[in-house]
């Protein structure tokens, strides 16, 4: 009995920090979401569900919700597709593959704010590399004001974030590929199975755990996007690229702390509602395979 209880003592410092800096502020935030806390109020009053009623009547929040879901779906799908493709390529015996792995992973360790400022220059309508490159290959007519055109702004942010995070997905898939016995793929190859059939029936099913990790982290991370949008467009033009966190930032900057906390809690519920079913479905797939 004592031997089983002894390791629990080591968890107390970590649990204390977790309770103090995460659980307690979260519970306090839940309370403040039901108050009229703002910079102009002399006192904080409990107002029940008034903040949430105001939320559901706010058109700007509806736009932020749709943009967040579109961004999350696009980034999750394309990050995993690109990351898996890079992992399969980098798992082959090619020259300098370790160097290429480092290059592809490097954007992920750079701060999103730094990447945002770099891509603001890249997307510049007159001097940016994208429009310049299109001009060099004779497609100058396709040049756009990528960050100020409502049709292209959200697409440009999505493309930038995929460039940033695809390397992380690649590393996770590469780790999974290392545990796939080469005997299986070699035997299938000897039996005449094509590359696609080997991938479909052997490689991809055995990557189920890596797929679960990547998809879940992609969904949660992309639904909480902030820095990239703030630096590239700050939710503009208009509110065409508004996401939850840029809307929360704008309401906090206006001193509406109670209302902002209610939005933050709504985002937490949204991430949970989306993330838990995704996790359960992917875990079920792992068991079935």
BAVEXMI-442573 format. One line per 3 residues: number of its first residue (from 0); their letters; for each residue x, y, z of C-alpha. Coordinates in steps of 0.25 Angstrom, whole numbers, plus 5000, padded with zeros to 4 digits. Example, Ala and Ser with C-alpha at 12.3 -4.5 7.8 and 13.67 -1.06 7.14 Angstrom:
BEGIN
0	AS	5049,4982,5031 | 5055,4996,5029 .
This chain:
BEGIN
0	XXX	5000,5000,5000 | 5011,5010,5004 | 5019,5007,4991 .
3	XXX	5007,5010,4983 | 5004,5023,4990 | 5018,5028,4990 .
6	XXX	5019,5033,4975 | 5006,5042,4978 | 5014,5051,4986 .
9	XXX	5023,5055,4974 | 5010,5060,4967 | 5006,5070,4978 .
12	XXX	5015,5082,4974 | 5010,5080,4959 | 4996,5079,4963 .
15	XXX	4997,5091,4972 | 5002,5100,4961 | 4991,5094,4952 .
18	XXX	4980,5097,4962 | 4986,5111,4965 | 4989,5116,4950 .
21	XXX	4978,5108,4942 | 4967,5103,4950 | 4965,5115,4959 .
24	XXX	4966,5125,4948 | 4956,5117,4939 | 4946,5116,4950 .
27	XXX	4947,5131,4953 | 4946,5134,4938 | 4933,5126,4938 .
30	XXX	4927,5135,4949 | 4931,5148,4943 | 4925,5143,4929 .
33	XXX	4911,5145,4937 | 4915,5159,4941 | 4915,5173,4935 .
36	XXX	4930,5175,4938 | 4935,5187,4930 | 4945,5198,4932 .
39	XXX	4933,5209,4934 | 4926,5201,4945 | 4928,5205,4959 .
42	XXX	4924,5191,4964 | 4923,5178,4958 | 4908,5173,4957 .
45	XXX	4903,5159,4954 | 4894,5160,4942 | 4892,5145,4939 .
48	XXX	4891,5141,4924 | 4890,5155,4919 | 4905,5154,4913 .
51	XXX	4901,5141,4906 | 4888,5147,4900 | 4896,5159,4895 .
54	XXX	4906,5149,4888 | 4895,5142,4881 | 4890,5155,4875 .
57	XXX	4903,5160,4870 | 4905,5158,4855 | 4920,5160,4857 .
60	XXX	4921,5148,4865 | 4914,5140,4855 | 4925,5144,4845 .
63	XXX	4936,5141,4855 | 4929,5127,4857 | 4928,5124,4842 .
66	XXX	4943,5128,4839 | 4948,5120,4851 | 4941,5108,4846 .
69	XXX	4945,5110,4832 | 4960,5113,4836 | 4960,5100,4845 .
72	XXX	4954,5091,4835 | 4964,5096,4824 | 4976,5096,4832 .
75	XXX	4973,5082,4838 | 4971,5076,4825 | 4982,5082,4817 .
78	XXX	4993,5082,4829 | 4991,5067,4830 | 4991,5064,4815 .
81	XXX	5004,5072,4813 | 5010,5067,4826 | 5007,5053,4822 .
84	XXX	5012,5055,4808 | 5025,5061,4813 | 5027,5050,4823 .
87	XXX	5026,5039,4812 | 5036,5046,4804 | 5045,5049,4815 .
90	XXX	5044,5034,4819 | 5051,5030,4806 | 5066,5028,4805 .
93	XXX	5068,5041,4798 | 5081,5050,4799 | 5082,5060,4810 .
96	XXX	5068,5056,4815 | 5072,5060,4830 | 5075,5074,4824 .
99	XXX	5061,5075,4817 | 5054,5070,4830 | 5061,5081,4837 .
102	XXX	5057,5091,4827 | 5042,5087,4826 | 5041,5087,4841 .
105	XXX	5048,5100,4844 | 5036,5109,4841 | 5028,5102,4853 .
108	XXX	5039,5107,4863 | 5038,5122,4858 | 5028,5131,4866 .
111	XXX	5015,5132,4858 | 5016,5147,4859 | 5030,5147,4852 .
114	XXX	5024,5139,4841 | 5012,5148,4840 | 5021,5160,4838 .
117	XXX	5030,5153,4828 | 5017,5149,4820 | 5012,5163,4820 .
120	XXX	5024,5167,4812 | 5022,5154,4803 | 5007,5157,4800 .
123	XXX	5010,5172,4797 | 5002,5176,4785 | 5013,5184,4778 .
126	XXX	5026,5179,4784 | 5023,5165,4789 | 5029,5152,4785 .
129	XXX	5016,5145,4781 | 5012,5156,4771 | 5026,5158,4766 .
132	XXX	5027,5143,4763 | 5014,5143,4756 | 5019,5154,4747 .
135	XXX	5032,5146,4744 | 5025,5134,4739 | 5015,5142,4731 .
138	XXX	5004,5141,4740 | 5004,5156,4745 | 4989,5157,4743 .
141	XXX	4987,5147,4754 | 4993,5156,4764 | 4984,5161,4775 .
144	XXX	4984,5170,4788 | 4984,5157,4796 | 4982,5163,4810 .
147	XXX	4972,5174,4806 | 4963,5167,4796 | 4951,5160,4804 .
150	XXX	4952,5149,4794 | 4966,5145,4797 | 4970,5150,4811 .
153	XXX	4965,5138,4818 | 4971,5128,4808 | 4984,5135,4809 .
156	XXX	4984,5134,4824 | 4981,5119,4823 | 4992,5117,4813 .
159	XXX	5002,5124,4822 | 4998,5115,4834 | 4999,5102,4826 .
162	XXX	5013,5106,4822 | 5016,5109,4837 | 5010,5096,4843 .
165	XXX	5012,5085,4832 | 5026,5082,4837 | 5021,5078,4851 .
168	XXX	5011,5068,4845 | 5022,5063,4836 | 5030,5060,4849 .
171	XXX	5019,5053,4856 | 5016,5044,4843 | 5031,5041,4842 .
174	XXX	5031,5036,4856 | 5019,5027,4853 | 5026,5022,4840 .
177	XXX	5038,5018,4848 | 5030,5007,4855 | 5024,5001,4843 .
180	XXX	5032,4988,4840 | 5039,4988,4827 | 5036,4974,4825 .
183	XXX	5021,4977,4823 | 5023,4987,4812 | 5035,4979,4805 .
186	XXX	5026,4966,4805 | 5015,4973,4799 | 5024,4979,4789 .
189	XXX	5029,4965,4785 | 5015,4960,4784 | 5013,4971,4773 .
192	XXX	5005,4981,4782 | 5006,4995,4776 | 5011,5007,4784 .
195	XXX	4997,5012,4786 | 4992,4999,4790 | 5003,4997,4800 .
198	XXX	5000,5011,4806 | 4985,5009,4806 | 4985,4995,4813 .
201	XXX	4998,4995,4821 | 5004,5009,4824 | 4992,5017,4826 .
204	XXX	4985,5008,4835 | 4997,5006,4844 | 4998,5022,4845 .
207	XXX	4985,5022,4852 | 4991,5027,4865 | 5000,5038,4858 .
210	XXX	4987,5042,4850 | 4979,5044,4863 | 4990,5052,4869 .
213	XXX	4992,5061,4857 | 4977,5063,4854 | 4973,5066,4869 .
216	XXX	4985,5076,4871 | 4981,5083,4857 | 4967,5084,4861 .
219	XXX	4969,5090,4875 | 4981,5099,4870 | 4974,5105,4858 .
222	XXX	4961,5108,4865 | 4970,5116,4875 | 4977,5124,4864 .
225	XXX	4980,5138,4867 | 4994,5143,4865 | 4994,5140,4850 .
228	XXX	4981,5147,4847 | 4985,5159,4856 | 4998,5162,4849 .
231	XXX	4993,5159,4835 | 4979,5166,4835 | 4975,5169,4849 .
234	XXX	4961,5163,4845 | 4960,5172,4833 | 4957,5176,4822 .
237	XXX	4944,5180,4830 | 4941,5167,4838 | 4944,5157,4827 .
240	XXX	4955,5150,4834 | 4950,5152,4848 | 4952,5140,4857 .
243	XXX	4948,5137,4872 | 4961,5143,4878 | 4962,5155,4869 .
246	XXX	4948,5158,4874 | 4951,5155,4888 | 4963,5165,4887 .
249	XXX	4955,5176,4881 | 4944,5175,4893 | 4955,5174,4903 .
252	XXX	4962,5186,4898 | 4948,5194,4899 | 4948,5190,4914 .
255	XXX	4936,5180,4913 | 4943,5169,4922 | 4931,5162,4926 .
258	XXX	4925,5161,4911 | 4939,5157,4906 | 4940,5146,4917 .
261	XXX	4927,5140,4912 | 4932,5140,4898 | 4944,5132,4903 .
264	XXX	4936,5122,4910 | 4927,5120,4898 | 4940,5117,4890 .
267	XXX	4944,5107,4901 | 4931,5100,4899 | 4932,5100,4884 .
270	XXX	4946,5094,4884 | 4941,5084,4894 | 4929,5081,4885 .
273	XXX	4937,5079,4873 | 4949,5073,4879 | 4943,5062,4888 .
276	XXX	4935,5055,4876 | 4947,5056,4867 | 4956,5049,4878 .
279	XXX	4946,5038,4880 | 4944,5035,4866 | 4959,5035,4863 .
282	XXX	4961,5026,4875 | 4950,5017,4871 | 4957,5016,4857 .
285	XXX	4970,5012,4864 | 4963,5000,4871 | 4956,4995,4859 .
288	X	4969,4995,4851 .
